[in-house]
Amino acid sequence: MRRMTAIAAALFCAATASASATQYPERVKSYLSEAAKLCAEHGGKPGRPNEKTVRLIDVNDDGRDDFVIDYRHFPCDGGAPDIFCAEGFCGIDVLSWRSDNEWKLFLHASVADWRVRKGDKPALLLLQRGSFCGRPKQRQCTVVYTFRKGAMHGKFQDAKYFRTAK
C-alpha cells in the first residue's frame, strides 16, 4: 500500500511538472510559435519545448527569474538541420520581467554556449564568434555581461575564460 501511494505521488508530481512547463507567458509563447513556424517552413515537424529549450533563471541579477529560450534545443524533427544554428553558433533570446508588467526581450545573441555565473560577481557569459568580438582571427571569444543598477555592461575575454569561469 505504501509503495502504491509513493508511485501515485510520483506520477502526480510528474504530470504537474509537465503541465506547468507549457504555461509560458504570452510573449514567450509567441517566440516559440515563431520558431515552430520556421521549423515547419523548412519541412520539419515542431515538437514540444522542454526544460532545455526554455529555462527560467535569474540572468540579470535583479532577484527575479528571466526566460532564456535556447533554440539549439528547439525540437524540429525532419527539418533543415541548421535552421536555428550556423557553424555551431545557435540563437538564444533572453526575456526579463519589466516594471510595466510585461516580459520583454533584452538580449538576442548567436552563441556556441552560455551560462549564468552566480555568487559575489554574477554575470551572463556567452561564448560567441571571434568576429563579433572584434577578433576575426579567433574562432570564438567570451562576452561577459554584468548588471549594475538595471544596466548591462559587457566586456570581451579570451574564449578559454568561458571554460574556467564558474
BAZA-112419 format. One record per residue (C-alpha): x, y, z. Coordinates in steps of 0.02 Angstrom, whole numbers, padded with zeros to 5 digits. Each point is the difference from the previous one (the first is absolute). Last residue first. Layout:
<pts>
X_Y_Z
...
</pts>
This chain:
<pts>
01614_01457_-00628
00112_00071_-00135
00142_-00112_-00060
-00080_-00060_-00162
-00065_00173_-00045
00170_00080_00032
00072_-00113_-00136
-00093_00108_-00127
00106_00150_00047
-00101_00139_00076
-00112_00137_-00067
-00092_00123_00110
-00183_00037_00025
-00102_00116_00110
-00187_-00017_00023
-00094_00136_00095
-00133_-00032_00134
00104_00073_00141
00150_-00108_-00045
-00006_-00154_-00110
00150_-00095_-00065
00020_-00071_-00175
00153_-00104_-00039
00029_-00033_-00184
00112_-00149_-00029
00093_-00020_-00164
-00011_-00112_-00152
00086_-00049_-00161
00144_00120_00027
00073_00086_-00154
-00153_00115_-00013
00025_00073_00175
-00121_00147_00008
-00111_-00096_00120
-00131_-00039_-00131
00139_-00064_-00115
00058_-00118_00139
-00169_-00085_00001
-00085_-00013_00169
00011_-00095_00166
-00120_00097_00109
00021_00028_00187
-00138_00084_00101
00067_00070_00162
-00009_-00008_00189
00155_00057_00095
-00032_-00047_00183
-00084_-00163_-00049
-00087_-00056_-00158
00071_-00021_-00176
-00132_-00028_-00132
00048_-00107_-00148
00008_00006_-00188
00059_-00107_-00146
00047_00014_-00184
-00095_00163_-00007
-00108_00104_-00117
-00077_00138_00104
-00166_00082_00043
-00005_00100_00161
-00125_00107_00094
-00161_-00072_-00067
-00147_00057_00102
-00120_-00087_00119
-00134_00123_00055
-00065_00082_00157
00068_00175_-00034
00134_-00035_00131
00083_-00121_-00118
00018_-00188_00010
00147_-00062_-00101
00013_-00090_-00166
00161_-00079_-00063
00002_-00067_-00178
00128_-00127_-00058
00056_-00040_-00177
00125_-00135_-00044
00185_00002_-00045
00074_-00167_-00056
00031_00052_-00181
-00175_00070_-00018
-00145_-00039_00117
-00188_00024_00008
-00041_-00067_-00174
00153_-00112_00001
-00069_-00176_-00020
-00131_00043_-00131
-00155_-00087_00059
-00031_-00183_00043
-00040_00025_00184
00006_00177_00070
00017_00000_00190
00077_00164_00060
00159_-00045_00094
00117_00108_-00105
-00134_00133_00016
00041_00044_00180
-00143_00106_00067
00055_00081_00162
-00141_00063_00112
00043_00111_00148
-00017_-00035_00186
-00012_00147_00117
00133_00055_00126
00070_00135_-00114
00156_-00099_-00043
-00019_00017_-00189
-00010_-00186_-00040
-00118_-00060_00137
-00050_-00170_-00070
-00153_-00076_-00086
00061_-00107_-00142
-00090_-00034_-00163
00074_-00122_-00127
00094_-00106_00128
-00153_-00013_00113
-00106_-00061_-00146
-00078_00070_-00159
-00134_-00112_-00078
00038_-00056_-00176
00005_00090_-00167
-00010_-00110_-00155
00126_00054_-00130
-00013_00046_-00184
00089_00168_00010
-00163_00098_00016
-00049_-00117_00143
00156_00044_00100
-00025_00186_-00033
-00180_-00014_00061
00056_-00092_00156
00131_00135_00034
-00133_00136_-00021
-00115_-00093_00121
00141_-00014_00126
00029_00187_-00006
-00188_00031_00016
-00013_-00119_00148
00137_00097_00090
-00097_00162_-00023
-00163_-00084_00054
00074_-00061_00165
00044_-00185_00006
-00121_-00132_00064
00078_-00146_-00093
00120_-00045_00141
-00143_00004_00125
-00081_-00154_-00078
00163_-00097_-00004
00034_00034_00184
-00177_-00043_00055
00001_-00167_-00094
00168_-00046_00077
-00059_00048_00175
-00159_-00105_-00019
00100_-00149_-00064
00118_00012_00148
-00146_00012_00123
-00084_-00152_-00078
00164_-00098_00011
00023_00049_00183
-00180_-00048_00041
00021_-00167_-00089
00159_-00034_00101
-00089_00035_00164
-00140_-00119_-00047
</pts>
